[in-house]
Amino acid sequence: MSKRKQHHPEFKAKVALEALKGEETVSELASRFGVHPTMIHQWKRALLEGASGVFERGNRRIPEVDEEQVRDLHAKIGELAVANDFLARKLKPWTGK
């Protein structure tokens, strides 16, 4: 059984750009680059869908915040603060502070 071919992103971008130029048909590009025409269509679609991200200001995505996780972490911080205060009070007789 043969393993699937892994193409580098640079190669995919090159093929997709050639397809966007429209100077050759997808079949001609497929034979020239040695890939299936379906792959060229997929790469071209991915390039068109992701092209708007190149022009986003700062190229940063807004991080997604998991509210449930934030609540759990705040609760854990509260528990640790209470435990820390308790231990500080209990250790005062031995530390002399």
Backbone as XML, in Angstrom:
<?xml version="1.0"?>
<chain id="A" units="angstrom">
  <residue number="1" name="MET">
    <atom name="N" x="0.844" y="-1.168" z="0.000"/>
    <atom name="CA" x="0.000" y="0.000" z="0.000"/>
    <atom name="C" x="0.894" y="1.237" z="0.000"/>
  </residue>
  <residue number="2" name="SER">
    <atom name="N" x="0.610" y="2.187" z="-0.858"/>
    <atom name="CA" x="1.461" y="3.368" z="-0.972"/>
    <atom name="C" x="1.028" y="4.454" z="0.009"/>
  </residue>
  <residue number="3" name="LYS">
    <atom name="N" x="2.008" y="5.247" z="0.401"/>
    <atom name="CA" x="1.748" y="6.345" z="1.320"/>
    <atom name="C" x="1.373" y="7.581" z="0.512"/>
  </residue>
  <residue number="4" name="ARG">
    <atom name="N" x="0.489" y="8.405" z="1.057"/>
    <atom name="CA" x="0.077" y="9.621" z="0.359"/>
    <atom name="C" x="1.238" y="10.590" z="0.271"/>
  </residue>
  <residue number="5" name="LYS">
    <atom name="N" x="1.246" y="11.352" z="-0.811"/>
    <atom name="CA" x="2.280" y="12.351" z="-1.013"/>
    <atom name="C" x="1.988" y="13.573" z="-0.157"/>
  </residue>
  <residue number="6" name="GLN">
    <atom name="N" x="3.004" y="14.082" z="0.502"/>
    <atom name="CA" x="2.882" y="15.293" z="1.305"/>
    <atom name="C" x="3.534" y="16.433" z="0.526"/>
  </residue>
  <residue number="7" name="HIS">
    <atom name="N" x="2.765" y="17.462" z="0.224"/>
    <atom name="CA" x="3.284" y="18.607" z="-0.515"/>
    <atom name="C" x="3.531" y="19.758" z="0.445"/>
  </residue>
  <residue number="8" name="HIS">
    <atom name="N" x="4.608" y="20.479" z="0.205"/>
    <atom name="CA" x="4.945" y="21.632" z="1.030"/>
    <atom name="C" x="3.989" y="22.789" z="0.722"/>
  </residue>
  <residue number="9" name="PRO">
    <atom name="N" x="3.735" y="23.634" z="1.717"/>
    <atom name="CA" x="2.839" y="24.775" z="1.507"/>
    <atom name="C" x="3.303" y="25.698" z="0.370"/>
  </residue>
  <residue number="10" name="GLU">
    <atom name="N" x="4.603" y="25.828" z="0.196"/>
    <atom name="CA" x="5.118" y="26.675" z="-0.885"/>
    <atom name="C" x="4.714" y="26.121" z="-2.246"/>
  </residue>
  <residue number="11" name="PHE">
    <atom name="N" x="4.786" y="24.789" z="-2.380"/>
    <atom name="CA" x="4.398" y="24.147" z="-3.631"/>
    <atom name="C" x="2.911" y="24.334" z="-3.895"/>
  </residue>
  <residue number="12" name="LYS">
    <atom name="N" x="2.095" y="24.157" z="-2.845"/>
    <atom name="CA" x="0.654" y="24.322" z="-2.988"/>
    <atom name="C" x="0.309" y="25.748" z="-3.411"/>
  </residue>
  <residue number="13" name="ALA">
    <atom name="N" x="0.983" y="26.725" z="-2.791"/>
    <atom name="CA" x="0.728" y="28.127" z="-3.127"/>
    <atom name="C" x="1.118" y="28.407" z="-4.569"/>
  </residue>
  <residue number="14" name="LYS">
    <atom name="N" x="2.230" y="27.851" z="-5.003"/>
    <atom name="CA" x="2.692" y="28.061" z="-6.382"/>
    <atom name="C" x="1.671" y="27.501" z="-7.384"/>
  </residue>
  <residue number="15" name="VAL">
    <atom name="N" x="1.187" y="26.298" z="-7.130"/>
    <atom name="CA" x="0.221" y="25.662" z="-8.026"/>
    <atom name="C" x="-1.098" y="26.433" z="-8.012"/>
  </residue>
  <residue number="16" name="ALA">
    <atom name="N" x="-1.545" y="26.842" z="-6.824"/>
    <atom name="CA" x="-2.805" y="27.583" z="-6.718"/>
    <atom name="C" x="-2.712" y="28.925" z="-7.433"/>
  </residue>
  <residue number="17" name="LEU">
    <atom name="N" x="-1.586" y="29.594" z="-7.318"/>
    <atom name="CA" x="-1.406" y="30.870" z="-8.023"/>
    <atom name="C" x="-1.408" y="30.674" z="-9.538"/>
  </residue>
  <residue number="18" name="GLU">
    <atom name="N" x="-0.797" y="29.608" z="-9.995"/>
    <atom name="CA" x="-0.817" y="29.303" z="-11.427"/>
    <atom name="C" x="-2.248" y="29.050" z="-11.890"/>
  </residue>
  <residue number="19" name="ALA">
    <atom name="N" x="-3.029" y="28.378" z="-11.053"/>
    <atom name="CA" x="-4.426" y="28.112" z="-11.408"/>
    <atom name="C" x="-5.225" y="29.411" z="-11.441"/>
  </residue>
  <residue number="20" name="LEU">
    <atom name="N" x="-4.925" y="30.326" z="-10.528"/>
    <atom name="CA" x="-5.629" y="31.608" z="-10.503"/>
    <atom name="C" x="-5.301" y="32.470" z="-11.724"/>
  </residue>
  <residue number="21" name="LYS">
    <atom name="N" x="-4.085" y="32.335" z="-12.227"/>
    <atom name="CA" x="-3.698" y="33.113" z="-13.410"/>
    <atom name="C" x="-4.592" y="32.767" z="-14.595"/>
  </residue>
  <residue number="22" name="GLY">
    <atom name="N" x="-4.947" y="31.508" z="-14.714"/>
    <atom name="CA" x="-5.838" y="31.080" z="-15.778"/>
    <atom name="C" x="-5.173" y="30.952" z="-17.136"/>
  </residue>
  <residue number="23" name="GLU">
    <atom name="N" x="-3.849" y="30.952" z="-17.186"/>
    <atom name="CA" x="-3.147" y="30.822" z="-18.459"/>
    <atom name="C" x="-3.178" y="29.393" z="-18.988"/>
  </residue>
  <residue number="24" name="GLU">
    <atom name="N" x="-3.320" y="28.436" z="-18.076"/>
    <atom name="CA" x="-3.397" y="27.029" z="-18.451"/>
    <atom name="C" x="-4.632" y="26.426" z="-17.791"/>
  </residue>
  <residue number="25" name="THR">
    <atom name="N" x="-5.124" y="25.360" z="-18.379"/>
    <atom name="CA" x="-6.271" y="24.679" z="-17.772"/>
    <atom name="C" x="-5.794" y="23.890" z="-16.555"/>
  </residue>
  <residue number="26" name="VAL">
    <atom name="N" x="-6.740" y="23.499" z="-15.735"/>
    <atom name="CA" x="-6.398" y="22.718" z="-14.543"/>
    <atom name="C" x="-5.784" y="21.384" z="-14.943"/>
  </residue>
  <residue number="27" name="SER">
    <atom name="N" x="-6.259" y="20.804" z="-16.014"/>
    <atom name="CA" x="-5.697" y="19.531" z="-16.488"/>
    <atom name="C" x="-4.243" y="19.694" z="-16.911"/>
  </residue>
  <residue number="28" name="GLU">
    <atom name="N" x="-3.946" y="20.785" z="-17.589"/>
    <atom name="CA" x="-2.567" y="21.049" z="-17.999"/>
    <atom name="C" x="-1.672" y="21.257" z="-16.774"/>
  </residue>
  <residue number="29" name="LEU">
    <atom name="N" x="-2.178" y="21.995" z="-15.799"/>
    <atom name="CA" x="-1.405" y="22.211" z="-14.576"/>
    <atom name="C" x="-1.199" y="20.901" z="-13.815"/>
  </residue>
  <residue number="30" name="ALA">
    <atom name="N" x="-2.221" y="20.065" z="-13.795"/>
    <atom name="CA" x="-2.120" y="18.786" z="-13.100"/>
    <atom name="C" x="-1.040" y="17.909" z="-13.715"/>
  </residue>
  <residue number="31" name="SER">
    <atom name="N" x="-0.980" y="17.861" z="-15.026"/>
    <atom name="CA" x="0.050" y="17.051" z="-15.669"/>
    <atom name="C" x="1.429" y="17.690" z="-15.510"/>
  </residue>
  <residue number="32" name="ARG">
    <atom name="N" x="1.491" y="19.014" z="-15.525"/>
    <atom name="CA" x="2.776" y="19.718" z="-15.389"/>
    <atom name="C" x="3.367" y="19.538" z="-13.988"/>
  </residue>
  <residue number="33" name="PHE">
    <atom name="N" x="2.519" y="19.627" z="-12.954"/>
    <atom name="CA" x="3.018" y="19.535" z="-11.584"/>
    <atom name="C" x="2.890" y="18.144" z="-10.983"/>
  </residue>
  <residue number="34" name="GLY">
    <atom name="N" x="2.215" y="17.234" z="-11.659"/>
    <atom name="CA" x="2.106" y="15.858" z="-11.190"/>
    <atom name="C" x="1.149" y="15.678" z="-10.019"/>
  </residue>
  <residue number="35" name="VAL">
    <atom name="N" x="0.067" y="16.436" z="-10.025"/>
    <atom name="CA" x="-0.952" y="16.299" z="-8.973"/>
    <atom name="C" x="-2.311" y="16.112" z="-9.625"/>
  </residue>
  <residue number="36" name="HIS">
    <atom name="N" x="-3.280" y="15.683" z="-8.842"/>
    <atom name="CA" x="-4.624" y="15.468" z="-9.354"/>
    <atom name="C" x="-5.345" y="16.809" z="-9.491"/>
  </residue>
  <residue number="37" name="PRO">
    <atom name="N" x="-6.161" y="16.974" z="-10.531"/>
    <atom name="CA" x="-6.892" y="18.232" z="-10.709"/>
    <atom name="C" x="-7.762" y="18.622" z="-9.514"/>
  </residue>
  <residue number="38" name="THR">
    <atom name="N" x="-8.304" y="17.635" z="-8.814"/>
    <atom name="CA" x="-9.117" y="17.935" z="-7.629"/>
    <atom name="C" x="-8.288" y="18.659" z="-6.574"/>
  </residue>
  <residue number="39" name="MET">
    <atom name="N" x="-7.029" y="18.241" z="-6.430"/>
    <atom name="CA" x="-6.156" y="18.900" z="-5.450"/>
    <atom name="C" x="-5.921" y="20.357" z="-5.836"/>
  </residue>
  <residue number="40" name="ILE">
    <atom name="N" x="-5.771" y="20.609" z="-7.107"/>
    <atom name="CA" x="-5.553" y="21.984" z="-7.566"/>
    <atom name="C" x="-6.777" y="22.841" z="-7.248"/>
  </residue>
  <residue number="41" name="HIS">
    <atom name="N" x="-7.959" y="22.296" z="-7.476"/>
    <atom name="CA" x="-9.182" y="23.033" z="-7.150"/>
    <atom name="C" x="-9.264" y="23.322" z="-5.652"/>
  </residue>
  <residue number="42" name="GLN">
    <atom name="N" x="-8.911" y="22.340" z="-4.817"/>
    <atom name="CA" x="-8.956" y="22.530" z="-3.364"/>
    <atom name="C" x="-7.948" y="23.593" z="-2.922"/>
  </residue>
  <residue number="43" name="TRP">
    <atom name="N" x="-6.742" y="23.536" z="-3.456"/>
    <atom name="CA" x="-5.711" y="24.507" z="-3.088"/>
    <atom name="C" x="-6.096" y="25.911" z="-3.541"/>
  </residue>
  <residue number="44" name="LYS">
    <atom name="N" x="-6.690" y="25.993" z="-4.719"/>
    <atom name="CA" x="-7.125" y="27.296" z="-5.227"/>
    <atom name="C" x="-8.220" y="27.879" z="-4.333"/>
  </residue>
  <residue number="45" name="ARG">
    <atom name="N" x="-9.178" y="27.045" z="-3.931"/>
    <atom name="CA" x="-10.256" y="27.496" z="-3.055"/>
    <atom name="C" x="-9.704" y="27.935" z="-1.696"/>
  </residue>
  <residue number="46" name="ALA">
    <atom name="N" x="-8.746" y="27.164" z="-1.161"/>
    <atom name="CA" x="-8.139" y="27.505" z="0.123"/>
    <atom name="C" x="-7.381" y="28.829" z="0.038"/>
  </residue>
  <residue number="47" name="LEU">
    <atom name="N" x="-6.717" y="29.050" z="-1.084"/>
    <atom name="CA" x="-5.995" y="30.305" z="-1.279"/>
    <atom name="C" x="-6.952" y="31.484" z="-1.332"/>
  </residue>
  <residue number="48" name="LEU">
    <atom name="N" x="-8.054" y="31.325" z="-2.034"/>
    <atom name="CA" x="-9.030" y="32.412" z="-2.128"/>
    <atom name="C" x="-9.687" y="32.694" z="-0.780"/>
  </residue>
  <residue number="49" name="GLU">
    <atom name="N" x="-9.993" y="31.649" z="-0.015"/>
    <atom name="CA" x="-10.637" y="31.827" z="1.288"/>
    <atom name="C" x="-9.689" y="32.441" z="2.312"/>
  </residue>
  <residue number="50" name="GLY">
    <atom name="N" x="-8.416" y="32.105" z="2.234"/>
    <atom name="CA" x="-7.454" y="32.598" z="3.216"/>
    <atom name="C" x="-6.756" y="33.882" z="2.822"/>
  </residue>
  <residue number="51" name="ALA">
    <atom name="N" x="-7.009" y="34.362" z="1.622"/>
    <atom name="CA" x="-6.305" y="35.547" z="1.146"/>
    <atom name="C" x="-6.670" y="36.797" z="1.936"/>
  </residue>
  <residue number="52" name="SER">
    <atom name="N" x="-7.886" y="36.886" z="2.441"/>
    <atom name="CA" x="-8.286" y="38.076" z="3.187"/>
    <atom name="C" x="-7.507" y="38.201" z="4.490"/>
  </residue>
  <residue number="53" name="GLY">
    <atom name="N" x="-7.038" y="37.087" z="5.047"/>
    <atom name="CA" x="-6.258" y="37.112" z="6.278"/>
    <atom name="C" x="-4.916" y="37.798" z="6.127"/>
  </residue>
  <residue number="54" name="VAL">
    <atom name="N" x="-4.409" y="37.854" z="4.915"/>
    <atom name="CA" x="-3.123" y="38.503" z="4.671"/>
    <atom name="C" x="-3.222" y="40.002" z="4.935"/>
  </residue>
  <residue number="55" name="PHE">
    <atom name="N" x="-4.374" y="40.576" z="4.694"/>
    <atom name="CA" x="-4.540" y="42.017" z="4.799"/>
    <atom name="C" x="-5.135" y="42.473" z="6.123"/>
  </residue>
  <residue number="56" name="GLU">
    <atom name="N" x="-5.318" y="41.554" z="7.065"/>
    <atom name="CA" x="-5.848" y="41.941" z="8.365"/>
    <atom name="C" x="-4.799" y="42.756" z="9.105"/>
  </residue>
  <residue number="57" name="ARG">
    <atom name="N" x="-5.243" y="43.761" z="9.814"/>
    <atom name="CA" x="-4.345" y="44.647" z="10.535"/>
    <atom name="C" x="-3.694" y="43.884" z="11.688"/>
  </residue>
  <residue number="58" name="GLY">
    <atom name="N" x="-2.389" y="43.873" z="11.690"/>
    <atom name="CA" x="-1.657" y="43.223" z="12.765"/>
    <atom name="C" x="-1.543" y="41.715" z="12.628"/>
  </residue>
  <residue number="59" name="ASN">
    <atom name="N" x="-2.240" y="41.118" z="11.704"/>
    <atom name="CA" x="-2.226" y="39.666" z="11.487"/>
    <atom name="C" x="-2.441" y="38.894" z="12.781"/>
  </residue>
  <residue number="60" name="ARG">
    <atom name="N" x="-3.256" y="39.422" z="13.683"/>
    <atom name="CA" x="-3.531" y="38.748" z="14.947"/>
    <atom name="C" x="-4.994" y="38.348" z="15.000"/>
  </residue>
  <residue number="61" name="ARG">
    <atom name="N" x="-5.202" y="37.195" z="15.571"/>
    <atom name="CA" x="-6.566" y="36.740" z="15.776"/>
    <atom name="C" x="-6.954" y="37.041" z="17.212"/>
  </residue>
  <residue number="62" name="ILE">
    <atom name="N" x="-8.224" y="37.293" z="17.408"/>
    <atom name="CA" x="-8.719" y="37.535" z="18.754"/>
    <atom name="C" x="-8.754" y="36.187" z="19.475"/>
  </residue>
  <residue number="63" name="PRO">
    <atom name="N" x="-8.078" y="36.091" z="20.617"/>
    <atom name="CA" x="-8.067" y="34.806" z="21.317"/>
    <atom name="C" x="-9.454" y="34.473" z="21.850"/>
  </residue>
  <residue number="64" name="GLU">
    <atom name="N" x="-9.799" y="33.219" z="21.736"/>
    <atom name="CA" x="-11.090" y="32.770" z="22.232"/>
    <atom name="C" x="-10.978" y="32.515" z="23.726"/>
  </residue>
  <residue number="65" name="VAL">
    <atom name="N" x="-11.955" y="32.994" z="24.490"/>
    <atom name="CA" x="-11.944" y="32.849" z="25.937"/>
    <atom name="C" x="-12.995" y="31.821" z="26.338"/>
  </residue>
  <residue number="66" name="ASP">
    <atom name="N" x="-12.541" y="30.821" z="27.037"/>
    <atom name="CA" x="-13.446" y="29.793" z="27.541"/>
    <atom name="C" x="-13.911" y="30.243" z="28.921"/>
  </residue>
  <residue number="67" name="GLU">
    <atom name="N" x="-15.144" y="30.735" z="28.993"/>
    <atom name="CA" x="-15.674" y="31.307" z="30.224"/>
    <atom name="C" x="-15.689" y="30.296" z="31.373"/>
  </residue>
  <residue number="68" name="GLU">
    <atom name="N" x="-16.001" y="29.051" z="31.074"/>
    <atom name="CA" x="-16.045" y="28.027" z="32.119"/>
    <atom name="C" x="-14.658" y="27.804" z="32.711"/>
  </residue>
  <residue number="69" name="GLN">
    <atom name="N" x="-13.657" y="27.776" z="31.860"/>
    <atom name="CA" x="-12.295" y="27.587" z="32.332"/>
    <atom name="C" x="-11.839" y="28.782" z="33.170"/>
  </residue>
  <residue number="70" name="VAL">
    <atom name="N" x="-12.222" y="29.985" z="32.772"/>
    <atom name="CA" x="-11.873" y="31.190" z="33.528"/>
    <atom name="C" x="-12.505" y="31.130" z="34.918"/>
  </residue>
  <residue number="71" name="ARG">
    <atom name="N" x="-13.768" y="30.724" z="34.996"/>
    <atom name="CA" x="-14.448" y="30.586" z="36.280"/>
    <atom name="C" x="-13.747" y="29.571" z="37.171"/>
  </residue>
  <residue number="72" name="ASP">
    <atom name="N" x="-13.366" y="28.417" z="36.585"/>
    <atom name="CA" x="-12.673" y="27.388" z="37.357"/>
    <atom name="C" x="-11.339" y="27.899" z="37.888"/>
  </residue>
  <residue number="73" name="LEU">
    <atom name="N" x="-10.625" y="28.632" z="37.050"/>
    <atom name="CA" x="-9.329" y="29.163" z="37.475"/>
    <atom name="C" x="-9.480" y="30.218" z="38.570"/>
  </residue>
  <residue number="74" name="HIS">
    <atom name="N" x="-10.505" y="31.059" z="38.462"/>
    <atom name="CA" x="-10.761" y="32.046" z="39.512"/>
    <atom name="C" x="-11.111" y="31.355" z="40.832"/>
  </residue>
  <residue number="75" name="ALA">
    <atom name="N" x="-11.888" y="30.289" z="40.761"/>
    <atom name="CA" x="-12.236" y="29.536" z="41.968"/>
    <atom name="C" x="-10.987" y="28.922" z="42.589"/>
  </residue>
  <residue number="76" name="LYS">
    <atom name="N" x="-10.122" y="28.383" z="41.759"/>
    <atom name="CA" x="-8.882" y="27.780" z="42.250"/>
    <atom name="C" x="-7.990" y="28.846" z="42.896"/>
  </residue>
  <residue number="77" name="ILE">
    <atom name="N" x="-7.908" y="30.027" z="42.300"/>
    <atom name="CA" x="-7.123" y="31.121" z="42.873"/>
    <atom name="C" x="-7.676" y="31.491" z="44.251"/>
  </residue>
  <residue number="78" name="GLY">
    <atom name="N" x="-8.997" y="31.564" z="44.359"/>
    <atom name="CA" x="-9.626" y="31.858" z="45.643"/>
    <atom name="C" x="-9.285" y="30.822" z="46.694"/>
  </residue>
  <residue number="79" name="GLU">
    <atom name="N" x="-9.357" y="29.536" z="46.332"/>
    <atom name="CA" x="-9.027" y="28.462" z="47.272"/>
    <atom name="C" x="-7.580" y="28.565" z="47.739"/>
  </residue>
  <residue number="80" name="LEU">
    <atom name="N" x="-6.688" y="28.826" z="46.801"/>
    <atom name="CA" x="-5.267" y="28.919" z="47.149"/>
    <atom name="C" x="-4.992" y="30.137" z="48.022"/>
  </residue>
  <residue number="81" name="ALA">
    <atom name="N" x="-5.685" y="31.239" z="47.782"/>
    <atom name="CA" x="-5.505" y="32.432" z="48.603"/>
    <atom name="C" x="-5.965" y="32.168" z="50.032"/>
  </residue>
  <residue number="82" name="VAL">
    <atom name="N" x="-7.097" y="31.492" z="50.198"/>
    <atom name="CA" x="-7.598" y="31.166" z="51.532"/>
    <atom name="C" x="-6.622" y="30.236" z="52.250"/>
  </residue>
  <residue number="83" name="ALA">
    <atom name="N" x="-6.138" y="29.211" z="51.548"/>
    <atom name="CA" x="-5.194" y="28.272" z="52.152"/>
    <atom name="C" x="-3.899" y="28.984" z="52.532"/>
  </residue>
  <residue number="84" name="ASN">
    <atom name="N" x="-3.445" y="29.896" z="51.698"/>
    <atom name="CA" x="-2.222" y="30.643" z="51.965"/>
    <atom name="C" x="-2.377" y="31.506" z="53.209"/>
  </residue>
  <residue number="85" name="ASP">
    <atom name="N" x="-3.502" y="32.197" z="53.328"/>
    <atom name="CA" x="-3.772" y="33.027" z="54.511"/>
    <atom name="C" x="-3.841" y="32.164" z="55.767"/>
  </residue>
  <residue number="86" name="PHE">
    <atom name="N" x="-4.502" y="31.027" z="55.675"/>
    <atom name="CA" x="-4.628" y="30.125" z="56.822"/>
    <atom name="C" x="-3.247" y="29.659" z="57.285"/>
  </residue>
  <residue number="87" name="LEU">
    <atom name="N" x="-2.429" y="29.229" z="56.346"/>
    <atom name="CA" x="-1.099" y="28.738" z="56.709"/>
    <atom name="C" x="-0.221" y="29.862" z="57.258"/>
  </residue>
  <residue number="88" name="ALA">
    <atom name="N" x="-0.366" y="31.067" z="56.715"/>
    <atom name="CA" x="0.416" y="32.195" z="57.217"/>
    <atom name="C" x="0.048" y="32.481" z="58.672"/>
  </residue>
  <residue number="89" name="ARG">
    <atom name="N" x="-1.246" y="32.402" z="59.019"/>
    <atom name="CA" x="-1.686" y="32.643" z="60.395"/>
    <atom name="C" x="-1.196" y="31.530" z="61.325"/>
  </residue>
  <residue number="90" name="LYS">
    <atom name="N" x="-1.215" y="30.308" z="60.845"/>
    <atom name="CA" x="-0.819" y="29.186" z="61.694"/>
    <atom name="C" x="0.687" y="29.145" z="61.912"/>
  </residue>
  <residue number="91" name="LEU">
    <atom name="N" x="1.480" y="29.686" z="60.973"/>
    <atom name="CA" x="2.935" y="29.650" z="61.098"/>
    <atom name="C" x="3.484" y="30.827" z="61.883"/>
  </residue>
  <residue number="92" name="LYS">
    <atom name="N" x="2.662" y="31.825" z="62.191"/>
    <atom name="CA" x="3.139" y="33.025" z="62.912"/>
    <atom name="C" x="3.807" y="32.681" z="64.251"/>
  </residue>
  <residue number="93" name="PRO">
    <atom name="N" x="3.251" y="31.780" z="65.042"/>
    <atom name="CA" x="3.918" y="31.481" z="66.317"/>
    <atom name="C" x="5.332" y="30.923" z="66.150"/>
  </residue>
  <residue number="94" name="TRP">
    <atom name="N" x="5.615" y="30.197" z="65.094"/>
    <atom name="CA" x="6.920" y="29.604" z="64.896"/>
    <atom name="C" x="7.904" y="30.540" z="64.203"/>
  </residue>
  <residue number="95" name="THR">
    <atom name="N" x="7.391" y="31.474" z="63.387"/>
    <atom name="CA" x="8.294" y="32.381" z="62.682"/>
    <atom name="C" x="8.542" y="33.658" z="63.479"/>
  </residue>
  <residue number="96" name="GLY">
    <atom name="N" x="7.687" y="33.996" z="64.387"/>
    <atom name="CA" x="7.859" y="35.171" z="65.213"/>
    <atom name="C" x="7.530" y="36.474" z="64.503"/>
  </residue>
  <residue number="97" name="LYS">
    <atom name="N" x="6.869" y="36.426" z="63.411"/>
    <atom name="CA" x="6.529" y="37.655" z="62.663"/>
    <atom name="C" x="5.115" y="38.043" z="62.885"/>
  </residue>
</chain>
